[in-house]
Amino acid sequence: MIITMSKIKIDKEKCIGCGSCAFSWEENIKLNEDNKAEVIDSNLEIDESNAQNLVDICPVGAIEKE
């Protein structure tokens, strides 16, 4: 079975700081001092299924897969 990996990008302009993504992938997403989500390591990849879960969990569509 081949596992496809993705990188995550967060649009800080759209982010409302709910923290759902940071809770879901706490190893690589945090809320910054402005209470906006940001990726800690932009080179870190996540498997496609979990990447899609992050996209789906964001209530304002601020998360995209790369």
SEBADREN-826263 format. One record per residue: residue in three letters; x, y, z of N, C-alpha, C in turn. Coordinates in nm, 4 decimals, m for minus. Example, Ala and Ser with C-alpha at 12.3 -4.5 7.8 and 13.67 -1.06 7.14 Angstrom:
<recs>
vexkol; n_u; n_v; n_w; ca_u; ca_v; ca_w; c_u; c_v; c_w
ALA; 1.3190; m0.5690; 0.7800; 1.2300; m0.4500; 0.7800; 1.3200; m0.3300; 0.7800
SER; 1.2850; m0.2250; 0.7080; 1.3670; m0.1060; 0.7140; 1.2900; 0.0030; 0.7870
</recs>
This chain:
<recs>
vexkol; n_u; n_v; n_w; ca_u; ca_v; ca_w; c_u; c_v; c_w
MET; 0.0841; m0.1193; 0.0000; 0.0000; 0.0000; 0.0000; 0.0881; 0.1250; 0.0000
ILE; 0.0607; 0.2154; m0.0906; 0.1361; 0.3405; m0.0996; 0.0635; 0.4479; m0.0203
ILE; 0.1370; 0.5138; 0.0668; 0.0794; 0.6219; 0.1472; 0.1236; 0.7552; 0.0864
THR; 0.0272; 0.8345; 0.0467; 0.0548; 0.9663; m0.0097; 0.0701; 1.0660; 0.1047
MET; 0.1703; 1.1503; 0.0927; 0.1971; 1.2502; 0.1961; 0.1678; 1.3898; 0.1425
SER; 0.1294; 1.4793; 0.2317; 0.0982; 1.6172; 0.1950; 0.1616; 1.7127; 0.2942
LYS; 0.1815; 1.8342; 0.2476; 0.2211; 1.9432; 0.3363; 0.0970; 2.0276; 0.3598
ILE; 0.0965; 2.0994; 0.4695; m0.0182; 2.1814; 0.5082; 0.0198; 2.3289; 0.5027
LYS; m0.0735; 2.4089; 0.4532; m0.0563; 2.5543; 0.4480; m0.1769; 2.6171; 0.5161
ILE; m0.1536; 2.7190; 0.5991; m0.2618; 2.7863; 0.6712; m0.2675; 2.9328; 0.6294
ASP; m0.3849; 2.9768; 0.5901; m0.4075; 3.1166; 0.5540; m0.4426; 3.1928; 0.6821
LYS; m0.3467; 3.2691; 0.7331; m0.3662; 3.3399; 0.8600; m0.4726; 3.4489; 0.8512
GLU; m0.4996; 3.4972; 0.7295; m0.6041; 3.5980; 0.7111; m0.7430; 3.5381; 0.7367
LYS; m0.7603; 3.4116; 0.7014; m0.8885; 3.3441; 0.7216; m0.9022; 3.2848; 0.8620
CYS; m0.7893; 3.2509; 0.9240; m0.7906; 3.1816; 1.0533; m0.8607; 3.2643; 1.1607
ILE; m0.9488; 3.1972; 1.2373; m1.0192; 3.2638; 1.3473; m0.9650; 3.2218; 1.4837
GLY; m0.8617; 3.1372; 1.4848; m0.7965; 3.0984; 1.6099; m0.8752; 3.0021; 1.6959
CYS; m0.9573; 2.9174; 1.6339; m1.0381; 2.8239; 1.7135; m0.9531; 2.7141; 1.7773
GLY; m0.8370; 2.6833; 1.7161; m0.7454; 2.5850; 1.7738; m0.7728; 2.4406; 1.7370
SER; m0.8742; 2.4146; 1.6569; m0.9068; 2.2762; 1.6196; m0.7901; 2.2067; 1.5512
CYS; m0.7239; 2.2763; 1.4607; m0.6117; 2.2161; 1.3882; m0.4927; 2.1927; 1.4806
ALA; m0.4660; 2.2880; 1.5689; m0.3542; 2.2741; 1.6623; m0.3778; 2.1563; 1.7568
PHE; m0.5011; 2.1355; 1.7955; m0.5348; 2.0212; 1.8805; m0.5194; 1.8904; 1.8035
SER; m0.5564; 1.8931; 1.6746; m0.5520; 1.7723; 1.5928; m0.4113; 1.7325; 1.5514
TRP; m0.3234; 1.8286; 1.5303; m0.1854; 1.7982; 1.4902; m0.0907; 1.8847; 1.5726
GLU; m0.0922; 1.8629; 1.7035; m0.0158; 1.9462; 1.7965; 0.1352; 1.9373; 1.7764
GLU; 0.1812; 1.8328; 1.7063; 0.3243; 1.8203; 1.6797; 0.3738; 1.9250; 1.5805
ASN; 0.2840; 1.9798; 1.4967; 0.3308; 2.0705; 1.3926; 0.2435; 2.1936; 1.3675
ILE; 0.1398; 2.2128; 1.4466; 0.0591; 2.3351; 1.4347; 0.0427; 2.3945; 1.5743
LYS; 0.0626; 2.5264; 1.5831; 0.0445; 2.5958; 1.7111; m0.0304; 2.7256; 1.6868
LEU; m0.0845; 2.7812; 1.7924; m0.1441; 2.9143; 1.7850; m0.0356; 3.0142; 1.8219
ASN; m0.0165; 3.1157; 1.7376; 0.0883; 3.2137; 1.7637; 0.0388; 3.3224; 1.8589
GLU; 0.1206; 3.4248; 1.8784; 0.0872; 3.5317; 1.9736; m0.0367; 3.6114; 1.9324
ASP; m0.0733; 3.6062; 1.8045; m0.1951; 3.6716; 1.7563; m0.3161; 3.5787; 1.7614
ASN; m0.2976; 3.4614; 1.8214; m0.4008; 3.3590; 1.8320; m0.4453; 3.3080; 1.6949
LYS; m0.3488; 3.3008; 1.6023; m0.3718; 3.2455; 1.4691; m0.2897; 3.1177; 1.4572
ALA; m0.3435; 3.0190; 1.3863; m0.2722; 2.8934; 1.3672; m0.1553; 2.9129; 1.2717
GLU; m0.0454; 2.8453; 1.3027; 0.0685; 2.8462; 1.2118; 0.1371; 2.7109; 1.2151
VAL; 0.1939; 2.6755; 1.1004; 0.2674; 2.5503; 1.0882; 0.4055; 2.5720; 1.1488
ILE; 0.4485; 2.4802; 1.2346; 0.5781; 2.4913; 1.3010; 0.6916; 2.4607; 1.2027
ASP; 0.6817; 2.3499; 1.1304; 0.7834; 2.3085; 1.0338; 0.7160; 2.2874; 0.8988
SER; 0.7343; 2.3824; 0.8073; 0.6653; 2.3767; 0.6783; 0.7132; 2.2620; 0.5899
ASN; 0.8247; 2.2001; 0.6235; 0.8749; 2.0866; 0.5458; 0.8189; 1.9531; 0.5931
LEU; 0.7579; 1.9508; 0.7105; 0.7030; 1.8270; 0.7650; 0.5773; 1.7879; 0.6880
GLU; 0.5702; 1.6608; 0.6529; 0.4549; 1.6109; 0.5781; 0.3673; 1.5238; 0.6674
ILE; 0.2423; 1.5127; 0.6281; 0.1440; 1.4326; 0.7007; 0.0737; 1.3449; 0.5977
ASP; 0.0308; 1.2271; 0.6395; m0.0343; 1.1397; 0.5421; m0.1646; 1.2022; 0.4917
GLU; m0.2021; 1.1625; 0.3707; m0.3145; 1.2237; 0.3001; m0.4441; 1.2221; 0.3808
SER; m0.4712; 1.1134; 0.4487; m0.5939; 1.1019; 0.5270; m0.5984; 1.2047; 0.6399
ASN; m0.4890; 1.2174; 0.7126; m0.4840; 1.3149; 0.8212; m0.4817; 1.4580; 0.7682
ALA; m0.4182; 1.4778; 0.6536; m0.4183; 1.6112; 0.5919; m0.5607; 1.6522; 0.5559
GLN; m0.6359; 1.5599; 0.4990; m0.7748; 1.5903; 0.4636; m0.8577; 1.6173; 0.5879
ASN; m0.8312; 1.5463; 0.6967; m0.9020; 1.5717; 0.8225; m0.8763; 1.7138; 0.8717
LEU; m0.7521; 1.7616; 0.8576; m0.7204; 1.8986; 0.8974; m0.7962; 1.9993; 0.8116
VAL; m0.7999; 1.9747; 0.6824; m0.8751; 2.0632; 0.5918; m1.0222; 2.0660; 0.6332
ASP; m1.0770; 1.9494; 0.6599; m1.2193; 1.9377; 0.6937; m1.2539; 1.9957; 0.8303
ILE; m1.1593; 1.9923; 0.9244; m1.1888; 2.0370; 1.0608; m1.1933; 2.1893; 1.0731
CYS; m1.1309; 2.2590; 0.9788; m1.1261; 2.4056; 0.9865; m1.2619; 2.4648; 0.9479
PRO; m1.3262; 2.5371; 1.0391; m1.4599; 2.5907; 1.0122; m1.4635; 2.7044; 0.9106
VAL; m1.3468; 2.7635; 0.8791; m1.3446; 2.8776; 0.7869; m1.2628; 2.8507; 0.6609
GLY; m1.2182; 2.7299; 0.6416; m1.1445; 2.6937; 0.5196; m1.0064; 2.7554; 0.5097
ALA; m0.9395; 2.7738; 0.6229; m0.8078; 2.8362; 0.6232; m0.6937; 2.7388; 0.5955
ILE; m0.7220; 2.6090; 0.5930; m0.6173; 2.5091; 0.5754; m0.6268; 2.4478; 0.4363
GLU; m0.5097; 2.4392; 0.3718; m0.5007; 2.3781; 0.2392; m0.3897; 2.2731; 0.2404
LYS; m0.4074; 2.1736; 0.1546; m0.3007; 2.0744; 0.1332; m0.2142; 2.1240; 0.0195
GLU; m0.0843; 2.0971; 0.0289; 0.0083; 2.1328; m0.0790; 0.0583; 2.0068; m0.1450
</recs>
